[in-house]
Amino acid sequence: MKLDVLICTLDEGIIRVPEVLITPHENVTYVVSMQYTDEAMLQLIPQTLREREDVQIVTMAGKGVSRNRNHALQAAQGNIALIADDDVKYCHEYFDCIIDTMQSNKDVDVAHFKILSTDGGVVKEYPPTEFRHPQVPRGMYVSSIEIVLRVASVRGKVWFDERFGLGSSHFICGEEDIFLCDAARAGLEIAYFPHYIVEHPSESTGSRTYTDERVMMARGAVQYYLHGSTAWLRMSKFAFMSAVRGKGKFMQLLRGTFKGINHYRKIVEYENTIGR
């Protein structure tokens, strides 16, 4: 089984990519998808990347991490693909774990694993045992760099929603929730395995839900995408409980999440008028 590591980066981020790569692994290839806002940025591609036989470099103009991930997935040639960024760390044991797990669970189309903090912090609380969707424990959320895809099962059926994710003109996060929802709706088998497969600092977008209006908006929009009109009630409860627990301000959270719901509805209405 062959694993493609899909490393997405933007402009100067390409300089960091060689630090992500480890010594060659016979069953692993890297697909480096570089977005650029100026063609001059292409001159920054390190020669060390060009010289590696296990590295494929693809480029595209523009911004948007979901668009970049779709670009990388389109270029994948392996049996399975690991979503990656330009600031993560790997080792051979992680890649072996991914390959062994996917070989042992041939019915799984989309898997998600665990992130090990590189700074001594806690990335998030993980369930101790594996589970299959939709039996997802309360409070569990998935980060992109935890996700492994079976390429033949996913490509052509499910893509990252380009309205969501860092660099999008609409919502700066939430693309993972949308992707997993779309995968489930497409009938794909999704599973969680309690194994570490990547290292990354413990800072998380989730911690900004209570302070950053852009994250609040994304949360509201995701809830509407997932649950339709009940998102209004869900976000009201979320704002109330967050205030009771001292995590955030009720009206601020209510306004932010409702703003996201309304913005998403307007996007959908517009797309329907142009026949998307």
N, C-alpha and C positions, 0 to 999 in steps of 0.2 A: 504494500500500500504506500502510495506517494502522498506526502503532505506539502502543500504550498502555504508559506507564511505570507500573508497579504499585508505589506507594510505601506500605510498611507502617510503622505507627508506633503507639506506646503512650503514653497519657496525655500528659505534658508534652513528649514527643517531637514532638508536632504543631507546636510553636513553631519547630522547626528546619526544617520542610518547605519554607517559602518559599525557603530558601537552596539547596535542591536544584533548584528550577525555574530554567530559563534563559528567554531571550526566546522568544516563541512561534515554533513551527515548524509549517508548514502541514500536516505529516503526523503530528504527535505530539500525543497527549492524555495527561494525567496522571490516574490513578485513585488517590486518596489514601484508604487504608483505615485508619481510626483505631479502635484498641481502647481501651476505657476501663474502669477499675476503679471509677470513681465518676462519676455523671452530671455532677457539677460540672466535670469535666475538659472537657466539651464546650464550655464557655464559653471555653476557651483557643484554639479554632480561629481563626487569624488572619483578619482581614477581607480581607487581600490574597489569600488562597486563595479566599474566597467570590466575589471580584470577577473572578477569572480565568475567561474563557470556555472555556479549554482544560483546566480542572480539574474533576473529578467527585469529590465527597467522600462516602464511605460510612462508616458507623460501626457498631460492634458492641461489646457488653459482654463482658468477660472478658479472658483472657490466652492467649498461645501464638502464636508467630510463624507456625507452619505453618497454624494455623486462620485467622490473619489473611491469609496469602498466598492461601489457598483463597477467602476472602471477596472479596479483590481480583480474583482470576481470574474469579470468578463475575460480577463487575460489568464486566469488560472487554468492549469493543465493537469494538476494532480487529482487524486481521488477525493481527497479532503482538503479543506482550506481553513486556516486559522486567521482570524481577524487580528491585526496588529497595528500599533502606532510607532512613532519614531523615538519614543522615550521609554521603551520597555526592555526587560532583560530576560534571556532564555538560557537554558542549558540542555544538554543532550537528553537528560532524564525526562524533562518536560515533553520533548518531542516524542520520545519513546512511549511515554504514558498516553499521549493523545492517540498515537497510532495503534497501540495495543487495545485501548478502550474502544475505539471505533471498529477495530477488527472483531472484537468480542461482542459487539452490539450492532450487528449488521442491519437491524431494523431501524436504528436511530438515524434520522436525517439531519437534525440540528442538536448539538450538544453544548452545554455550558458548564464551566468548571470553576476554579477558584484562583484568586489573585493573592500572591504573597507580597506583603508590604516590604519595600526596600528601606524604609526609614524608621522601622520599629513600631509604627502605628498600626491601627486596625483598619483595613480597607472597608470591611463590612462583616456582619454576622452571617455565617454560612450554616445551612443544615448539615448535620453530621452524616446523613445517609443519602443515597441517591433517590431520585423520584422522577416520575414521568409527568409531563403536563397533561391535563390541567390541574393536577394535584399539587399546586404550588403553595408552599407555606406562606402564611400571612406576613407581609412586610418584605418578602423576598423580591429583589430587583436584580436585573442582569446588566452587566457592563459589556461593551462591544468586545474588548480584548479577552473576554472569557469564552467567546463563541467559536465553535468549530462547526463547519458545514460539510455535508456530503455533496460535492459539487454537482454531480449528475442529478441529484434529487432537487436541488434548490435552483440552479441556474435556469432561467426561462420561466420560472414559476413565482419566485419571490425575490424582491429587490429591496434595498434600503430606500425608504421614502425620502426623497430629496427635499421635501418641505420641512424636514426635521433634521437636527444635527448642527454641530458647530459650523459656522460659515454659511448656513442657510439664511435666506432673506426673511424667513418667517419665524422658526422656532429653533433655539440654540441647542436643544437636547431632546431626548425622548425617542430617538430613532430605534433604539434596541427594543423598546416595548412594542413599537409599531411593527418592527420586523418579526418578532416572535408571534404577535397576533396574526399577521398575514400568513406566516408559516403554518400556524394551527388551522386557520381558515382554509388553507390549501390542502389540508389533510396530511401534513408532514408530522412525523413522530419526533417529539422534542423531549430531551432528558437532561437531568443534572447529575454530574458525577463529582463527588467530594475530593477532587485531586487538584493540587496546585500545578498550574501549567505556565505561569508567567509571573514576573515580578514588576512592581510599579509602586510609586509613592502612594501614600494612603489618602491623599486629598481626593475628594469626590464632589461631583456636581450636586449629589443629593443633599449635602450639607448646606447648600445655598438656596434650597427650596424656600426657606423661611425669610430670606433677606434680599434675594435677587428677583426683581419682577419678571425678568426674561425667563427664568427657570419656572416661576409660578405660572406664567402664561403657557409654557410648554406642558406643564403638568395638567393644566385644564384642558388643553387641546388633545393631549393623549387620552385623557379620561373620556372625552367626547367621542374620539375615534373608536375607543374600545367599547363604550357603554351607551352611546347615544344620549338621548335627552336626560337620562338619569344622572349624567355628569354634574348637572346643576346641584342636585341633592348631595351627591358624593363630595363635591368640593365645599359645600356648605358645612357638612359634617367634618371634613378635613380641617377647615379653618377654625371651627369651634373647638375641636379636640386639641389642635395644635396650640390654641390660645390657653386652654385649660391646663395643658402640660407645661406651659411657659416657653414653648419653642418659637412662637411667632405671634404677631398681632392679628386679631381676628379680621378686622376690616381690610387691612393690607393684603392678607392672604385671599380674602374673598374677592376683592377688586382684581388682584393679579390673575387668579385662576379663571374668574368669569371673563376677564378681558381676553384670555387665551381661547376660551370656548367661543366667544363671539368672533374673534379673528379667524379661527379655523372654519367656522360656519360660513363666513364671508368668502373665504378661499374656495370652499366647495361650491357655493352658489355661483361664483365667477367661472369656475372650471366647468360647471354644468352648462352655463350659457354659451361657452365656446366649444362645447362638445368634446371635452377631454375624455 
